[in-house]
Amino acid sequence: MIQLQRSVFSTTTTTPSLRHLMLQLRSFHNPLISPPYVNLTKNTVNRRSRFPFRSFAVINHEFTTLKSVTSVNGFGYPFSANGVGRCLPFSSGTEKSKRKKTVKAVAVPGKDDKDVSSTVNNVDFGKTGLSEESKSDKQESKVNTAKKKKKPSPGKKKDVKTAATDSSEVVGEEVSIKPSSKVKKEKKTNLKESSSISTSEEIQDDSASTRSKKKDVNSSQVDLEKPLGKFSGKPLYPPSGKSVVVVESVTKAKVIQGYLGDMYEVLPSYGHVRDLAARSGSVRPDDDFSMVWEVPSSAWSHLKNINAALSGAENLILASDPDREGEAIAWHIIEMLQQQGALHDNIFLARVVFHEITEKSIKTALQAPREIDVNLVHAYLARRALDYLIGFNISPLLWRKLPGCQSAGRVQSAALSLICDREIEIDQFKPKEYWTAEVHFNMRESSNKDLTFLAHLTHFDSNKLNQFSITSDVEARDIESKINSAEFQVINMKRSKVRRNPPTPYITSTLQQDAANKLNFSASHTMKLAQKLYEGVELPNGISVGLITYIRTDGLHISEEAVANIRSLIIERYGQNFAAQTPPKYFKKVKNAQEAHEAIRPTDIRKLPSTLAGVLDEESLKLYTLIWTRTVSCQMEPAILEKILLDIGNADQSIMLRSVSSKVDFPGYRAVFKDIDTEAGQDKDSDGSNHDQAFEVLNSLKTEDQLHLVQTELSQHHTQPPPRYSEASLVKKLEELGIGRPSTYASTLKVLQDRNYVTVKSRVLSPEFRGRMVSAFLSHHFSEVTDYSFTADMETELDNVSAGITKWKGLLGDYWTRFKSYCERTSNVHIHQVEKMLEKKFVDYLFGSLPDKSRVCPSCMEGTLIFKVSRFGAGYFIGCDQHPRCKYIAKTLYGDEEEEETPHLNIVMEEPKLLGFNSGSNEKILLKSGPYGVYVQLGEDKKGYTPKRVSVPHVKDLDSVTLEDALALLQYPLTLGTHPKDGQPVILKVAKVGYSIRHRHTIASVPKNMKPGDITLEKALELLSGKDVRRCGRPKNKPRVEAIEAY
């Protein structure tokens, strides 16, 4: 310790502060990170602007001992797997401008404890850029057997070599180290028990020689175009040896295992095995967009299972979903297995995709393996980095400028902007009045009401009418009188045949739209049900099979084999003339051909919906029926309608009316919607309401036939504002604008609702005021984020990355340059400027409900009511601008409302009602209406005084609230006693929906059948310990992720 202190204080540079030295000493004394055998290799410790001592992960306890190493200003430390070493970086303030080097994801196989020192000292830090160890450091280590090699020339890729490794490669942004076969033989290391760790060592550049190596470090990040391993191009079915197949879900794994037999071991990865660390700094634009990955603790067990299964295997087959995310999952798995040393030299890698989970499709796919599509991985990295940079840079600004507004994202912000812009259109809409006239006719010689038909007015006074030709009741009555006094006859009759083509097969977006319109399913619920149908269900014969093809697609084509089976079924079930003469081919301009799969269709068209009635639940059967009918109908003949158009006029034809009717001449594709086995898939256009009777009446007429006027109907109308978006119409709009992708629509809508930016009322998306504030803030300060065309163009660029046209880092660099400037400008905006901007934007909404629309403060009569952001919590209110001299608050818009996640703003301000007087203080007891409902108040609003207020729950009639009710409510909140565990008060209070009990941050609702007067402290403690409790305030810290962590 004396030696340690001497070396710390005998610095040759500027003397560091006491705080810095104490933090350094504390890190050495920490038993979790400081081993008992600290080896000092230098006589001095140079002062650094950062203390480069980074975090390490605790690997799953089932793995063997993890050995890793870090260098702290020349000190080398081995680490075991039973502890965490962590010291957060701090800056000295003198060298803030210095750049740091970063080396990612060093993976070292586990060894016995006695080999710790060997593991540490055989890491060639000079080659990795972690640290330049002095020669004396290597001379003092007795177990060091490796010799330094010559430094490679600039531009060449560097290798990290240890006694346990013979090759390495940096893929994406990581250094992955493989164990050598020689060491495996000598040390007999069990690869199934190897461990993996990712860390990032930040090294300050204190010399010109170190600074000159920056480019070399960056160049060591090998592009993904370099092969990730040995990929096999030979067919993998029939099997020639043991193969391990990795899919995403356990359901899919069970189904595929049943198809392939014992020579294949099918394991699930349960989705992504790692993701960007959920904290700031996980994407580093200044370090060539390097990324820090984090492995959830649950993923370690899945990786261990795959690692164990590879023992004795010849092939690792990566069969994740056939899209960009699936390609990324396959890449992540390879990376992690390489770090664990699980991919020995005899294992061949293969990437296969299953577009449908059927035995034939699985075996066919295994006969055509390929390599990882690096372009799709690049697209994943670009999209993931872009979304991360936007979210992690805008969100903190939102927290500071708009408390309570949680986050913003690229596609999420554009979707929110669509919803809020529509709300602005509705607010600004001015209805216009217009009238229409309809006339009921029948044949002059017939009085049969069944022969009556309807015609609407098209011309008056020889002028063609438009929507606003008749705008008042006076005009309408004048027209009515002239129609009633005229004689009418058939002027012209036109017959025609109309073809209605069948609908296209489903893609992801159209399936979500139809499920919403016909089945009232949300987009996320539709995808959940469709995923289950794709992964497979067990049939009555005991065989599990996937019922539909892959569900995330924007392609409209159907395979030739599937088309042949569909046509065969149509001919058998409906007749030869119902099948299309030539199989129709559906095309859509797909922005990225590599992501274009087949349309969504049944895997076996002969599995009629009626045969699955006992197999699928009700909702799944409805969705399958929808897909089945759509798929069959798209290969059928068009429906043919016979249409009659009848023009009726008076003698001089100054008044003209028109009647139109049609009937089905040939049902064509509509026959499938009337199939008794597919009733759940009835199409709205095929409800049989073709008005055949009216058609027969019109068909019996001929030119110059005299008609008898039965009745004239005038109808008053007002133009309607544009409708708010439903989930279906918003998905359609996003698709039209090219914003987002099929796989992102459902999650985007869910995030908007989870953030309380949007609520769903009667299947309509209504923006909350919080969401409108966020949209206005982003539109004002981050115009590109909410601009529809820009977001769509960005999607095109990301698709170009998938196609290999655009370089992903170049795309990120161009965007980050602009986006960073937006962030810097917005960070300097004062919160008062934000308040003024929002006040101007929503002036009618905020102040329109005030009495007489006056903004003069009613308390001090001097100030003006303005929109303010609360200094505490997440509240917004309208208050006096003379604060703190005047503390008057007109109304609260949002606050720390604990009883409801999304309190609804009530802007209707009513006059207070005097219920009576308090007998003790003679203060008024008022019944008032506020933003959160009705409440009673003791006393009047006074300057510098806040009267007591209590909400009135379950109010249906304001006249029913009496003085006795108010006095009973004003006794709350009531302290029942103190909690036996911590002595904190247990409080009974009035809530929005009844009564609740609160102890610190825990809230329990009082059952409706329980009277508040019957609640004792014991009963309250019982309710607080029950299951139906919730917490308010700041959430607890999440447990540490057992993961790859790096800064």
CORWORA-V705053 format. One record per residue. N is the residue number from 1. RES is the residue in one small letter. NEAR is the number of other C-alpha atoms within 10 Angstrom. Layout:
n: {N,N}
res: {RES,RES}
near: {NEAR,NEAR}
This chain:
n: {1,2,3,4,5,6,7,8,9,10,11,12,13,14,15,16,17,18,19,20,21,22,23,24,25,26,27,28,29,30,31,32,33,34,35,36,37,38,39,40,41,42,43,44,45,46,47,48,49,50,51,52,53,54,55,56,57,58,59,60,61,62,63,64,65,66,67,68,69,70,71,72,73,74,75,76,77,78,79,80,81,82,83,84,85,86,87,88,89,90,91,92,93,94,95,96,97,98,99,100,101,102,103,104,105,106,107,108,109,110,111,112,113,114,115,116,117,118,119,120,121,122,123,124,125,126,127,128,129,130,131,132,133,134,135,136,137,138,139,140,141,142,143,144,145,146,147,148,149,150,151,152,153,154,155,156,157,158,159,160,161,162,163,164,165,166,167,168,169,170,171,172,173,174,175,176,177,178,179,180,181,182,183,184,185,186,187,188,189,190,191,192,193,194,195,196,197,198,199,200,201,202,203,204,205,206,207,208,209,210,211,212,213,214,215,216,217,218,219,220,221,222,223,224,225,226,227,228,229,230,231,232,233,234,235,236,237,238,239,240,241,242,243,244,245,246,247,248,249,250,251,252,253,254,255,256,257,258,259,260,261,262,263,264,265,266,267,268,269,270,271,272,273,274,275,276,277,278,279,280,281,282,283,284,285,286,287,288,289,290,291,292,293,294,295,296,297,298,299,300,301,302,303,304,305,306,307,308,309,310,311,312,313,314,315,316,317,318,319,320,321,322,323,324,325,326,327,328,329,330,331,332,333,334,335,336,337,338,339,340,341,342,343,344,345,346,347,348,349,350,351,352,353,354,355,356,357,358,359,360,361,362,363,364,365,366,367,368,369,370,371,372,373,374,375,376,377,378,379,380,381,382,383,384,385,386,387,388,389,390,391,392,393,394,395,396,397,398,399,400,401,402,403,404,405,406,407,408,409,410,411,412,413,414,415,416,417,418,419,420,421,422,423,424,425,426,427,428,429,430,431,432,433,434,435,436,437,438,439,440,441,442,443,444,445,446,447,448,449,450,451,452,453,454,455,456,457,458,459,460,461,462,463,464,465,466,467,468,469,470,471,472,473,474,475,476,477,478,479,480,481,482,483,484,485,486,487,488,489,490,491,492,493,494,495,496,497,498,499,500,501,502,503,504,505,506,507,508,509,510,511,512,513,514,515,516,517,518,519,520,521,522,523,524,525,526,527,528,529,530,531,532,533,534,535,536,537,538,539,540,541,542,543,544,545,546,547,548,549,550,551,552,553,554,555,556,557,558,559,560,561,562,563,564,565,566,567,568,569,570,571,572,573,574,575,576,577,578,579,580,581,582,583,584,585,586,587,588,589,590,591,592,593,594,595,596,597,598,599,600,601,602,603,604,605,606,607,608,609,610,611,612,613,614,615,616,617,618,619,620,621,622,623,624,625,626,627,628,629,630,631,632,633,634,635,636,637,638,639,640,641,642,643,644,645,646,647,648,649,650,651,652,653,654,655,656,657,658,659,660,661,662,663,664,665,666,667,668,669,670,671,672,673,674,675,676,677,678,679,680,681,682,683,684,685,686,687,688,689,690,691,692,693,694,695,696,697,698,699,700,701,702,703,704,705,706,707,708,709,710,711,712,713,714,715,716,717,718,719,720,721,722,723,724,725,726,727,728,729,730,731,732,733,734,735,736,737,738,739,740,741,742,743,744,745,746,747,748,749,750,751,752,753,754,755,756,757,758,759,760,761,762,763,764,765,766,767,768,769,770,771,772,773,774,775,776,777,778,779,780,781,782,783,784,785,786,787,788,789,790,791,792,793,794,795,796,797,798,799,800,801,802,803,804,805,806,807,808,809,810,811,812,813,814,815,816,817,818,819,820,821,822,823,824,825,826,827,828,829,830,831,832,833,834,835,836,837,838,839,840,841,842,843,844,845,846,847,848,849,850,851,852,853,854,855,856,857,858,859,860,861,862,863,864,865,866,867,868,869,870,871,872,873,874,875,876,877,878,879,880,881,882,883,884,885,886,887,888,889,890,891,892,893,894,895,896,897,898,899,900,901,902,903,904,905,906,907,908,909,910,911,912,913,914,915,916,917,918,919,920,921,922,923,924,925,926,927,928,929,930,931,932,933,934,935,936,937,938,939,940,941,942,943,944,945,946,947,948,949,950,951,952,953,954,955,956,957,958,959,960,961,962,963,964,965,966,967,968,969,970,971,972,973,974,975,976,977,978,979,980,981,982,983,984,985,986,987,988,989,990,991,992,993,994,995,996,997,998,999,1000,1001,1002,1003,1004,1005,1006,1007,1008,1009,1010,1011,1012,1013,1014,1015,1016,1017,1018,1019,1020,1021,1022,1023,1024,1025,1026,1027,1028,1029,1030,1031,1032,1033,1034,1035,1036,1037,1038,1039,1040,1041,1042,1043,1044,1045,1046,1047}
res: {m,i,q,l,q,r,s,v,f,s,t,t,t,t,t,p,s,l,r,h,l,m,l,q,l,r,s,f,h,n,p,l,i,s,p,p,y,v,n,l,t,k,n,t,v,n,r,r,s,r,f,p,f,r,s,f,a,v,i,n,h,e,f,t,t,l,k,s,v,t,s,v,n,g,f,g,y,p,f,s,a,n,g,v,g,r,c,l,p,f,s,s,g,t,e,k,s,k,r,k,k,t,v,k,a,v,a,v,p,g,k,d,d,k,d,v,s,s,t,v,n,n,v,d,f,g,k,t,g,l,s,e,e,s,k,s,d,k,q,e,s,k,v,n,t,a,k,k,k,k,k,p,s,p,g,k,k,k,d,v,k,t,a,a,t,d,s,s,e,v,v,g,e,e,v,s,i,k,p,s,s,k,v,k,k,e,k,k,t,n,l,k,e,s,s,s,i,s,t,s,e,e,i,q,d,d,s,a,s,t,r,s,k,k,k,d,v,n,s,s,q,v,d,l,e,k,p,l,g,k,f,s,g,k,p,l,y,p,p,s,g,k,s,v,v,v,v,e,s,v,t,k,a,k,v,i,q,g,y,l,g,d,m,y,e,v,l,p,s,y,g,h,v,r,d,l,a,a,r,s,g,s,v,r,p,d,d,d,f,s,m,v,w,e,v,p,s,s,a,w,s,h,l,k,n,i,n,a,a,l,s,g,a,e,n,l,i,l,a,s,d,p,d,r,e,g,e,a,i,a,w,h,i,i,e,m,l,q,q,q,g,a,l,h,d,n,i,f,l,a,r,v,v,f,h,e,i,t,e,k,s,i,k,t,a,l,q,a,p,r,e,i,d,v,n,l,v,h,a,y,l,a,r,r,a,l,d,y,l,i,g,f,n,i,s,p,l,l,w,r,k,l,p,g,c,q,s,a,g,r,v,q,s,a,a,l,s,l,i,c,d,r,e,i,e,i,d,q,f,k,p,k,e,y,w,t,a,e,v,h,f,n,m,r,e,s,s,n,k,d,l,t,f,l,a,h,l,t,h,f,d,s,n,k,l,n,q,f,s,i,t,s,d,v,e,a,r,d,i,e,s,k,i,n,s,a,e,f,q,v,i,n,m,k,r,s,k,v,r,r,n,p,p,t,p,y,i,t,s,t,l,q,q,d,a,a,n,k,l,n,f,s,a,s,h,t,m,k,l,a,q,k,l,y,e,g,v,e,l,p,n,g,i,s,v,g,l,i,t,y,i,r,t,d,g,l,h,i,s,e,e,a,v,a,n,i,r,s,l,i,i,e,r,y,g,q,n,f,a,a,q,t,p,p,k,y,f,k,k,v,k,n,a,q,e,a,h,e,a,i,r,p,t,d,i,r,k,l,p,s,t,l,a,g,v,l,d,e,e,s,l,k,l,y,t,l,i,w,t,r,t,v,s,c,q,m,e,p,a,i,l,e,k,i,l,l,d,i,g,n,a,d,q,s,i,m,l,r,s,v,s,s,k,v,d,f,p,g,y,r,a,v,f,k,d,i,d,t,e,a,g,q,d,k,d,s,d,g,s,n,h,d,q,a,f,e,v,l,n,s,l,k,t,e,d,q,l,h,l,v,q,t,e,l,s,q,h,h,t,q,p,p,p,r,y,s,e,a,s,l,v,k,k,l,e,e,l,g,i,g,r,p,s,t,y,a,s,t,l,k,v,l,q,d,r,n,y,v,t,v,k,s,r,v,l,s,p,e,f,r,g,r,m,v,s,a,f,l,s,h,h,f,s,e,v,t,d,y,s,f,t,a,d,m,e,t,e,l,d,n,v,s,a,g,i,t,k,w,k,g,l,l,g,d,y,w,t,r,f,k,s,y,c,e,r,t,s,n,v,h,i,h,q,v,e,k,m,l,e,k,k,f,v,d,y,l,f,g,s,l,p,d,k,s,r,v,c,p,s,c,m,e,g,t,l,i,f,k,v,s,r,f,g,a,g,y,f,i,g,c,d,q,h,p,r,c,k,y,i,a,k,t,l,y,g,d,e,e,e,e,e,t,p,h,l,n,i,v,m,e,e,p,k,l,l,g,f,n,s,g,s,n,e,k,i,l,l,k,s,g,p,y,g,v,y,v,q,l,g,e,d,k,k,g,y,t,p,k,r,v,s,v,p,h,v,k,d,l,d,s,v,t,l,e,d,a,l,a,l,l,q,y,p,l,t,l,g,t,h,p,k,d,g,q,p,v,i,l,k,v,a,k,v,g,y,s,i,r,h,r,h,t,i,a,s,v,p,k,n,m,k,p,g,d,i,t,l,e,k,a,l,e,l,l,s,g,k,d,v,r,r,c,g,r,p,k,n,k,p,r,v,e,a,i,e,a,y}
near: {7,7,9,17,11,13,16,18,14,14,15,10,11,8,12,16,9,9,9,17,16,11,15,16,14,13,17,15,13,13,13,15,20,16,15,8,8,14,15,15,20,15,14,18,20,20,19,19,22,20,21,23,23,20,20,25,25,22,22,21,10,11,17,20,22,29,25,24,23,24,21,18,21,20,16,19,21,21,23,20,19,13,15,16,17,15,17,12,14,13,12,15,9,9,12,10,8,13,15,16,22,22,24,27,26,22,28,27,27,27,23,12,12,8,12,21,19,20,24,23,24,21,23,22,19,17,21,22,21,25,24,16,19,12,10,10,17,18,11,12,16,10,16,18,13,15,9,14,9,7,10,12,9,14,12,12,17,23,18,21,21,24,19,24,21,16,14,20,20,26,21,21,23,26,26,26,27,26,28,17,15,13,14,14,9,8,11,11,18,15,21,19,20,24,28,29,27,28,26,24,27,24,25,22,19,13,8,8,9,16,15,12,15,17,12,19,21,18,17,21,21,17,14,18,13,11,12,18,18,15,19,19,15,12,17,21,15,11,14,11,13,18,24,22,25,22,26,22,16,16,17,22,20,17,22,27,16,15,18,17,11,11,15,21,21,26,23,21,23,16,17,18,22,19,17,19,21,12,11,14,17,23,23,15,17,10,14,16,19,22,23,25,26,22,22,18,18,14,19,22,15,16,20,21,15,24,21,15,20,23,17,12,19,18,25,25,27,29,25,27,22,20,21,20,19,22,26,23,27,28,21,19,19,20,22,25,22,23,27,27,27,28,25,19,12,11,20,18,24,26,26,25,22,19,20,25,24,24,16,10,14,20,18,16,20,22,15,17,22,20,17,24,20,22,24,24,26,27,26,23,22,22,20,14,23,19,16,21,24,19,16,19,18,22,18,18,19,19,14,13,22,23,20,19,21,17,21,27,23,22,24,23,24,27,25,24,24,19,22,26,16,19,20,12,14,15,12,10,13,11,11,11,15,19,18,20,20,19,21,16,21,21,20,14,9,12,12,9,10,11,16,19,20,18,19,19,20,20,17,17,12,12,12,13,14,11,11,13,15,18,17,13,15,10,12,19,13,10,18,17,11,11,21,14,10,12,13,25,20,19,20,14,19,10,12,10,14,15,14,15,16,20,14,19,25,27,22,25,25,18,23,28,24,20,22,20,17,16,17,16,21,22,25,17,16,23,21,13,18,24,17,16,24,25,26,23,19,13,14,11,6,8,12,22,25,25,23,27,25,28,25,25,22,26,23,20,21,18,9,10,8,16,20,13,14,22,21,16,16,22,15,10,12,16,11,14,13,24,25,19,12,9,15,16,12,13,10,10,10,13,18,16,13,16,19,19,21,22,25,30,27,27,21,17,21,13,12,16,23,15,13,16,13,11,14,17,11,11,14,19,21,22,23,26,23,26,24,27,29,25,25,24,27,24,26,30,24,22,19,19,18,16,18,19,17,21,19,26,23,17,11,10,16,13,22,23,23,21,21,18,21,23,21,18,14,17,19,23,29,27,16,26,24,19,15,10,14,19,17,21,24,19,17,11,10,15,11,12,9,15,12,14,16,19,20,15,16,22,17,9,15,14,13,14,13,18,20,17,19,17,12,17,11,15,11,14,13,12,13,12,15,11,13,20,20,21,25,23,18,20,27,18,15,21,17,10,14,18,26,22,18,19,17,14,25,22,14,22,22,16,16,21,19,13,18,20,24,25,18,14,9,8,17,17,23,21,25,18,19,22,24,23,22,24,26,22,19,22,17,15,17,19,14,18,22,25,16,21,14,15,21,20,14,19,19,17,19,27,23,18,26,27,20,16,12,17,17,24,18,12,16,19,15,10,13,16,11,11,18,14,12,16,16,11,11,19,17,8,13,11,15,13,11,21,18,13,17,20,19,12,14,17,13,12,12,19,20,16,15,16,11,8,10,13,19,15,20,18,17,16,11,13,19,16,22,22,25,23,21,16,9,10,13,16,18,22,19,22,23,27,19,16,11,9,12,20,18,25,19,19,20,18,23,22,16,15,15,16,16,11,11,18,19,14,15,14,19,12,15,13,10,13,14,14,20,17,16,15,8,6,9,11,14,16,24,22,26,20,22,18,16,18,19,17,19,26,25,22,19,14,15,14,13,12,12,15,11,14,18,21,26,24,16,11,14,8,7,13,9,9,15,12,18,11,13,23,18,9,20,20,11,17,17,14,14,16,16,15,16,10,6,7,9,12,16,23,21,26,21,23,19,20,16,17,20,22,26,23,18,13,12,15,22,23,22,23,12,10,6,10,10,16,6,7,16,13,17,12,11,23,19,11,20,22,11,9,8,10,14,14,15,14,12,7,8,7,6,6,6,10,15,18,24,26,23,24,24}
